[in-house]
Amino acid sequence: MVQLRIFSFLFLLISFNAFSQTDEFGKLTQAERNLKIYEKDSSAFAVVLYEKGDNYFKVVDNYIRLIKEYHVKIKILDKRGFDQGTISIPLYKGKTSEEKIEKIKAVTHLNGIKYPVRASEFFKNDLNEHWKEQTFTFPKLEEGCILEYSYQIISPFFFNLTGWDFQSDIPKIHSEYNAQIPGNYVYNRTLIGNLTLDINDASIKKNCFEVPGYSQIADCEVLKYSMKDVPAFKSEKEFMLSERNYKARLDFELAKHNRFDGVIDKYTQSWEDVDKEFKSDKDIGRQLTKNNFFEKHVPEALFLEQDSLTKALNIYKFVRSHYTWNGKYGVYGKARVKDAFEKRSGSASEINMTLINLLNSAGLPTNLMLLSTRESGLPKQTHPVMSDFNYCLAYLKIDDQVFLLDATDKFMPFGKLPFKTLNHYGRVMDFKNDSYWAKILPDSNNVLQIRASVNLDMQNNLLTGIMDKTAHGYFALNTYKKLADTNEPAYLNYMEKDALGDLEITEYELNKDLSTANKIMERIHFQTEGDLNSDMLYLNPFHSAFFKENPFSLAERNYPIDFGYIRTYKYNWALNIPEGYEVVDLPKKNRVTVGESDLILDFTPLKSPTQIGINFTLLVRNSLLSPKDYKAIKDLFGKAIDIQSNSLVVLKKTTISNTGQ
């Protein structure tokens, strides 16, 4: 049956003065030809001159189809932009139908000549069960060329009216999205990011869409959204959540379908609806009711009478050791906890659902907690969008204390979560009551401390010393994983390469007696050659650096700085002043703070008649910081790196030696 869909949504009209453009394919303006440097971002290696999308509905062979047209022109400013010349266009496929691409054309404009992509140079590839791609590469890639392409996608999937990405990794002079939507589908729409629309227009077009065989003629909503001078989204490797949280884009989500016979199909549900579905869902709800199976297949000792926390800890350790995680998340796949248990391998969902089953069997009420990993974006809290969630945990409450548990990592201590899951909040699926949002609060005891004690061996021209390295929390977890992933010689070689200066490790000891799941203690004996027979000695007290380069490199950043967890870095260094030398110069004391002591850098040199001390501390006391403090944060880390790399202790041989000569 052919069905119509109506959308309703109103926006304000904002005036817009665009860069001089032509949307006719193959035509360039003089301004586009002449552009050599994008003045609003002189570092840009490429820029989108013009980008336009048109989405509308059309009857094709007696079926309503969603038509998605796209046209773009990209100026290549230098060689770094050549990767813009390889294009991949995703195409969705279902069990019985798939999206088709038509009217595709592409051309490189260079020195007044057009070099088209030939028909034989377009390729289709199968990616997985649901996706294909159309790919091609532009010819004649040179600095100053303009890449232009357009296409039309014919889609039977109305949910693929998904919105528009205004922002990308290169700046855009003009980005425009248009849609004409017939009347009985409703979409939720959300503008993501902190950029504003230059054109935000919605109007009603009367009698714009009809289908043969139906007497009704539908009105259409006509939408036009546009941004000009869109800056490139520049991401950093560390200390940020998913780009999807911050890139400027317009999200469409199918909400409901009003049929002509009066029936309403809801696609956006309430949490009450979701809770009911989860209870009966064979991949989630029913997988949490396998208590009898697990009671018969696990050691009886797990259920012996003991205090709740000890019982929970033992069950957690059992599940963690029983399974090997297969690397899959599996929230909406075919979760089968019994099969996974027998194979001793499973997805995160299967492993953690096993944990939930066992805890409940032991009389410890535990719920499933849905969340999104850091790289996947924050889930919407306004209404259920189940595709936002890609991971699940066990939510255990003993008395008034909450424990979030993930048994996928064999090194993960009880109550600690993998870094990838530290994404602020999740949804607790309490099937006996109502589901609710809960915060994800990481442990605050994450400390990396190095204590170095050194001596100058004048006779052998060596600086010798001992470094005691103590790591707590996530720092300990990272060290345990490095040790497990390699043998000791390779691990020591890694530490030598990571050290400052030409350091040689002569002895290594892992203190197993004092180490725990949340703490690891290492002792490193080292030496380094130096010119110690000079009248002046110049010594850098830092043999190990917490940061080799500044993790913050952007000129500015308009999205939050997210460290994931509170952390502390400490370095203490002590030198026994050799006989016959005196201290001439020490590094200067330095203290830097950001915000209300959210970040603190403290560097304090100390001196006594026989010893020199260096104390370095970097405190991250708030794991989530505002972008308004970005420059101060960047400067603080720059100062920390400068202190570690360029601090010098200067000693001078005294005029009268006390060596007895």
Backbone hydrogen bonds, N-H to C=O, Kabsch-Sander energy under -0.5 kcal/mol:
donor,donor_aa,acceptor,acceptor_aa,energy
6,I,183,G,-1.1
14,I,12,L,-0.5
18,A,16,F,-0.6
27,K,24,E,-1.9
33,R,29,T,-1.9
34,N,30,Q,-2.3
35,L,31,A,-1.3
39,E,37,I,-1.0
41,D,38,Y,-1.8
44,A,41,D,-2.1
47,V,75,K,-2.1
48,V,171,P,-2.8
49,L,47,V,-0.7
49,L,73,K,-2.3
50,Y,73,K,-1.4
51,E,174,H,-1.0
52,K,71,H,-2.6
53,G,176,E,-2.1
54,D,69,E,-2.1
55,N,178,N,-2.3
56,Y,67,I,-2.1
57,F,180,Q,-0.6
58,K,65,R,-2.4
60,V,58,K,-0.6
60,V,63,Y,-3.5
63,Y,60,V,-1.3
65,R,58,K,-2.9
66,L,155,S,-2.9
67,I,56,Y,-3.5
67,I,65,R,-0.6
68,K,66,L,-0.5
68,K,153,I,-2.5
69,E,54,D,-3.1
69,E,67,I,-0.5
70,Y,151,Y,-2.2
71,H,52,K,-2.1
72,V,149,Y,-2.2
73,K,50,Y,-2.4
74,I,147,L,-3.0
75,K,47,V,-3.0
76,I,145,C,-2.7
77,L,45,F,-2.0
77,L,75,K,-0.7
78,D,45,F,-1.7
81,G,78,D,-2.3
82,F,79,K,-2.1
83,D,80,R,-0.5
84,Q,81,G,-1.9
85,G,82,F,-2.1
86,T,83,D,-1.2
87,I,85,G,-0.6
87,I,136,F,-2.8
89,I,134,Q,-2.7
91,L,132,K,-2.5
93,K,130,H,-2.5
94,G,97,S,-3.5
99,E,92,Y,-2.9
100,K,154,I,-2.2
102,E,152,Q,-3.4
105,K,150,S,-2.3
107,V,148,E,-2.8
108,T,115,Y,-2.4
109,H,107,V,-0.5
109,H,146,I,-3.3
110,L,108,T,-0.6
110,L,113,I,-2.8
113,I,110,L,-1.9
115,Y,108,T,-2.7
115,Y,113,I,-0.5
117,V,106,A,-2.6
118,R,116,P,-0.6
121,E,118,R,-2.1
122,F,119,A,-1.3
123,F,135,T,-2.7
125,N,133,E,-2.4
127,L,131,W,-2.4
128,N,131,W,-1.8
132,K,91,L,-2.7
133,E,125,N,-2.2
134,Q,89,I,-2.4
135,T,123,F,-3.3
135,T,133,E,-0.5
136,F,87,I,-1.6
138,F,85,G,-2.5
142,E,140,K,-0.7
144,G,76,I,-2.9
145,C,142,E,-2.0
146,I,109,H,-2.1
147,L,74,I,-3.1
148,E,107,V,-2.3
149,Y,72,V,-1.8
150,S,105,K,-2.3
151,Y,70,Y,-1.9
152,Q,102,E,-2.5
153,I,68,K,-2.7
154,I,100,K,-3.0
155,S,66,L,-3.0
155,S,153,I,-0.6
158,F,156,P,-0.8
160,N,157,F,-1.5
161,L,158,F,-1.4
162,T,160,N,-1.7
164,W,250,L,-2.2
166,F,164,W,-0.8
166,F,248,A,-1.2
167,Q,248,A,-2.0
168,S,170,I,-0.5
172,K,230,V,-2.5
173,I,48,V,-3.3
174,H,48,V,-0.6
175,S,227,M,-2.4
176,E,51,E,-2.3
177,Y,225,Y,-3.3
178,N,53,G,-2.6
179,A,223,L,-1.9
180,Q,55,N,-2.4
181,I,221,E,-2.5
183,G,219,D,-1.2
185,Y,182,P,-0.7
186,V,256,K,-2.6
188,N,253,E,-3.2
190,T,251,D,-2.0
192,I,190,T,-0.7
192,I,249,R,-3.0
194,N,246,Y,-0.5
198,D,226,S,-2.8
199,I,226,S,-1.9
201,D,224,K,-2.8
202,A,11,F,-0.5
203,S,222,V,-2.0
205,K,220,C,-3.2
206,K,204,I,-0.6
208,C,205,K,-0.6
208,C,218,A,-1.5
209,F,218,A,-1.8
211,V,216,Q,-0.6
214,Y,211,V,-2.1
218,A,209,F,-3.0
218,A,216,Q,-0.5
220,C,205,K,-2.6
221,E,181,I,-2.5
222,V,203,S,-3.3
222,V,220,C,-0.6
223,L,179,A,-3.3
223,L,221,E,-0.6
224,K,201,D,-2.4
225,Y,177,Y,-2.9
226,S,199,I,-2.2
227,M,175,S,-2.4
229,D,173,I,-1.8
230,V,172,K,-2.6
233,F,168,S,-3.5
234,K,232,A,-0.8
235,S,233,F,-0.6
242,S,374,R,-1.5
245,N,242,S,-1.6
246,Y,243,E,-2.1
247,K,243,E,-2.5
249,R,192,I,-1.3
250,L,164,W,-3.0
251,D,190,T,-3.1
251,D,249,R,-0.6
252,F,162,T,-2.5
253,E,188,N,-2.2
255,A,186,V,-3.1
256,K,186,V,-1.6
257,H,265,D,-2.9
258,N,184,N,-2.9
259,R,257,H,-0.8
259,R,263,V,-2.9
262,G,259,R,-1.4
265,D,257,H,-2.9
265,D,263,V,-0.5
266,K,264,I,-0.6
267,Y,255,A,-4.0
268,T,255,A,-2.4
269,Q,267,Y,-0.7
274,V,270,S,-2.0
275,D,271,W,-2.7
276,K,272,E,-1.8
277,E,273,D,-2.1
278,F,274,V,-2.6
279,K,275,D,-1.6
280,S,276,K,-1.0
281,D,277,E,-1.3
284,I,281,D,-0.7
285,G,278,F,-0.7
286,R,281,D,-2.7
287,Q,284,I,-0.5
288,L,284,I,-0.6
288,L,285,G,-1.3
289,T,286,R,-1.1
294,F,290,K,-1.8
295,E,291,N,-2.4
296,K,292,N,-1.3
297,H,293,F,-0.8
297,H,294,F,-0.5
298,V,294,F,-0.8
302,L,299,P,-1.6
303,F,300,E,-2.1
304,L,301,A,-1.2
311,K,307,D,-2.3
312,A,308,S,-2.6
313,L,309,L,-2.5
314,N,310,T,-2.3
315,I,311,K,-2.2
316,Y,312,A,-2.5
317,K,313,L,-2.4
318,F,314,N,-2.1
319,V,315,I,-2.4
320,R,316,Y,-2.6
321,S,317,K,-2.1
322,H,318,F,-2.3
323,Y,319,V,-1.9
324,T,344,R,-1.4
325,W,408,T,-0.6
326,N,346,G,-2.2
335,A,333,G,-1.7
340,A,336,R,-2.3
341,F,337,V,-2.4
342,E,338,K,-1.9
343,K,339,D,-1.9
344,R,340,A,-1.3
345,S,340,A,-1.3
346,G,324,T,-1.2
348,A,328,K,-2.5
349,S,329,Y,-1.9
351,I,347,S,-2.5
352,N,348,A,-2.5
353,M,349,S,-2.4
354,T,350,E,-1.8
355,L,351,I,-1.9
356,I,352,N,-2.1
357,N,353,M,-2.6
358,L,354,T,-2.4
359,L,355,L,-2.4
360,N,356,I,-2.4
361,S,357,N,-2.3
362,A,358,L,-1.6
363,G,360,N,-1.7
364,L,359,L,-2.7
367,N,395,Y,-2.4
368,L,429,M,-0.7
369,M,393,L,-2.3
370,L,368,L,-0.5
370,L,427,R,-3.1
371,L,391,Y,-2.4
374,R,420,K,-2.9
376,S,373,T,-1.8
377,G,373,T,-0.6
377,G,374,R,-0.7
388,D,385,V,-2.4
389,F,386,M,-1.4
390,N,371,L,-1.7
391,Y,371,L,-1.8
393,L,369,M,-2.2
394,A,405,L,-2.4
395,Y,367,N,-3.2
396,L,394,A,-0.7
396,L,403,F,-2.7
397,K,365,P,-1.0
398,I,401,Q,-2.5
399,D,397,K,-0.5
401,Q,398,I,-2.4
403,F,396,L,-3.5
405,L,394,A,-2.5
405,L,403,F,-0.6
410,K,408,T,-0.6
412,M,409,D,-1.5
416,K,413,P,-2.0
421,T,418,P,-2.0
422,L,419,F,-1.9
423,N,421,T,-2.4
425,Y,423,N,-1.8
426,G,438,A,-2.4
427,R,370,L,-2.8
428,V,426,G,-0.6
428,V,436,Y,-3.4
429,M,368,L,-3.3
429,M,427,R,-0.6
430,D,428,V,-1.4
431,F,429,M,-1.1
436,Y,428,V,-1.8
438,A,426,G,-2.6
440,I,424,H,-2.6
441,L,439,K,-0.7
446,N,444,S,-1.7
447,V,445,N,-0.5
448,L,568,T,-2.6
449,Q,447,V,-0.5
449,Q,470,T,-2.8
450,I,570,K,-2.2
451,R,468,D,-2.4
452,A,450,I,-0.5
452,A,572,N,-3.5
453,S,466,I,-2.4
454,V,574,A,-2.8
455,N,464,T,-2.8
457,D,455,N,-0.6
457,D,462,L,-3.4
458,M,456,L,-1.1
461,N,457,D,-0.7
461,N,458,M,-0.5
462,L,457,D,-2.1
463,L,528,T,-2.8
464,T,455,N,-2.3
464,T,462,L,-0.6
465,G,526,F,-2.3
466,I,453,S,-2.1
467,M,524,I,-3.0
468,D,451,R,-3.0
468,D,466,I,-0.5
469,K,467,M,-0.7
469,K,522,E,-2.7
470,T,449,Q,-2.8
470,T,468,D,-0.6
471,A,520,I,-2.5
472,H,447,V,-3.1
473,G,518,N,-2.1
475,F,472,H,-1.4
477,L,473,G,-2.2
478,N,474,Y,-2.3
479,T,475,F,-1.8
480,Y,476,A,-2.7
481,K,477,L,-2.0
482,K,478,N,-2.0
483,L,479,T,-2.4
484,A,480,Y,-2.0
485,D,481,K,-1.9
486,T,482,K,-0.6
486,T,483,L,-0.6
491,Y,487,N,-2.2
492,L,488,E,-2.8
493,N,489,P,-2.2
494,Y,490,A,-2.1
495,M,491,Y,-2.1
496,E,492,L,-2.3
497,K,493,N,-2.1
498,D,494,Y,-1.9
499,A,495,M,-0.9
499,A,496,E,-0.5
500,L,543,H,-1.7
503,L,501,G,-1.7
504,E,527,Q,-2.7
506,T,504,E,-0.6
506,T,525,H,-2.4
507,E,525,H,-1.4
509,E,523,R,-2.3
511,N,509,E,-0.7
511,N,521,M,-2.4
512,K,510,L,-1.6
515,S,511,N,-0.8
516,T,519,K,-2.6
519,K,516,T,-0.7
520,I,471,A,-2.1
522,E,469,K,-2.8
523,R,509,E,-2.8
524,I,467,M,-2.7
525,H,507,E,-2.7
526,F,465,G,-2.6
527,Q,504,E,-2.2
528,T,463,L,-2.2
530,G,461,N,-1.5
532,L,530,G,-1.6
534,S,531,D,-0.5
537,L,651,L,-3.0
539,L,537,L,-0.5
539,L,649,V,-2.7
543,H,541,P,-0.8
545,A,498,D,-0.5
553,S,551,P,-0.6
561,I,625,L,-2.5
562,D,239,F,-1.7
562,D,560,P,-0.6
563,F,561,I,-0.6
563,F,623,S,-3.2
564,G,623,S,-0.7
565,Y,563,F,-0.9
567,R,620,V,-1.6
568,T,446,N,-2.1
569,Y,618,L,-2.6
570,K,448,L,-2.7
571,Y,616,F,-2.8
572,N,450,I,-2.9
573,W,614,I,-2.4
574,A,452,A,-2.2
575,L,612,I,-2.4
576,N,454,V,-1.4
577,I,575,L,-0.6
577,I,610,T,-2.2
581,Y,578,P,-1.5
582,E,652,K,-2.5
584,V,582,E,-0.5
584,V,650,V,-2.8
585,D,650,V,-1.6
590,N,603,F,-2.6
592,V,601,L,-2.5
594,V,599,L,-2.0
597,S,595,G,-1.6
598,D,594,V,-2.0
599,L,594,V,-1.3
600,I,619,L,-2.1
601,L,592,V,-3.1
602,D,600,I,-0.5
602,D,617,T,-2.8
603,F,590,N,-3.2
604,T,615,N,-3.0
606,L,613,G,-3.4
608,S,611,Q,-2.9
612,I,575,L,-2.4
613,G,606,L,-2.7
614,I,573,W,-2.5
615,N,604,T,-2.1
616,F,571,Y,-2.9
616,F,614,I,-0.5
617,T,602,D,-2.5
618,L,569,Y,-2.7
619,L,600,I,-2.9
620,V,567,R,-3.1
621,R,598,D,-2.8
621,R,619,L,-0.7
622,N,598,D,-0.9
625,L,561,I,-2.9
629,D,626,S,-1.7
630,Y,627,P,-1.8
633,I,629,D,-2.6
634,K,630,Y,-3.1
635,D,631,K,-2.6
636,L,632,A,-2.2
637,F,633,I,-2.4
638,G,634,K,-2.2
639,K,635,D,-2.5
640,A,636,L,-2.3
641,I,637,F,-2.3
642,D,638,G,-2.2
643,I,639,K,-2.5
644,Q,640,A,-2.1
645,S,641,I,-2.2
646,N,642,D,-2.7
647,S,643,I,-1.2
649,V,539,L,-3.2
650,V,585,D,-2.7
650,V,648,L,-0.5
651,L,537,L,-2.6
651,L,649,V,-0.5
652,K,582,E,-2.8
653,K,535,D,-3.1
654,T,580,G,-2.8
657,S,655,T,-0.6
